[in-house]
């Protein structure tokens, strides 16, 4: 009697892969996996457009150290304006609004006082327009007030090209640059500024608020008191 060999052991086939759901969208098949996706890193929130715009419109400036302010003052007093311009270029954003005199004047104020038209033009090419509003001396006068009171018509035009809003700024006495020009009898500066005042309506060509001081005195009052006639 012959003996048969034992049958080979049977193996269980591996289970099929988990099913996938198939759907159709616009004629194309999209495979949707049931597997758990790996965790993703959170994306940090981006800055809003408004905040970015504010940063661009009004760039932050760090206060200059005393050594830099002293250097600017010394160069300006020696009329070494090339050196002043070089400092403004090298430390742009730091020295724009630096008050370097006892009267809290900037290098731009001094250049205007010295009638350095080309220096003023060079500095204005470096300075951010909106920062000119922050350049106020101890009487709250920005560079346009000074240029107007000195009758520097061309400098007045250059400043207003950089920032038209300077026309409405008032000093501690409530005087606008236009008022300062009239008060000091600076006809050329007055007529350089007057067309830049905002137009308010059909009957009033230019806004009369620029022609009045906060105490109620008008340009006409100070022109008569100073015996100036603006034609």
Secondary structure, 3 states (H helix, E strand, C coil): CCCCCCCCCCCCCCCCCCCCEEEEECCEEEEECCCCCCCCCCCCCCCCHHHHHHHHHCCCCCCCCHHHHHHHHHHHHCCCHHHHHHHHHHCCCCCCCCCCCCCCCCHHHHHHHCCCHHHHHHHHHHCCHHHHHHCCCCCCCCHHHHHHHCCCHHHHHHHHHHCHHHHHCCCCCCCCHHHHHHHCCCHHHHHHHHCCCCCCCCCCCCCHHHHECCCCCEHHHHHHHCCCCCC
